[in-house]
Amino acid sequence: MADKKPLKISYCTTCKGRLHHLKQTLPANMAAEKNNPNVEFVVLDYGSEDGLGEWLKENFQAEMDSGRLRYARYEAPYFKMGHAKNMAHRLATGDVLCNVDADNFIVKDFSKWL
């Protein structure tokens, strides 16, 4: 039996005005999956006015350059959850897409369980 290629997991987070949460969860979630090369994190900034994009660029530029963290911004006056999640999923490149709210933590190696 041939070896199967591991599935790539995309953790997708949509965010509008939740930088205070993401500052706690994103570093911890990325650390929880640091040993898994088949994981990416997707953050969709849905028109945040709290400096989300600037904070990501200041703190995660290397991760964005490597593709480990994908970031996009969409200008929107109101948050529309379904639209935001669909947009984040379209940005993802994984085989399995997992929504992670800005205030949610994942456990170490959660993708192996998925």
Summary of the structure (lengths in Angstrom):
residues: 114
radius of gyration: 13.9
end to end distance: 22.4
largest distance: 52.7
contacts: 321
relative contact order: 0.29
helix: 39%
strand: 20%
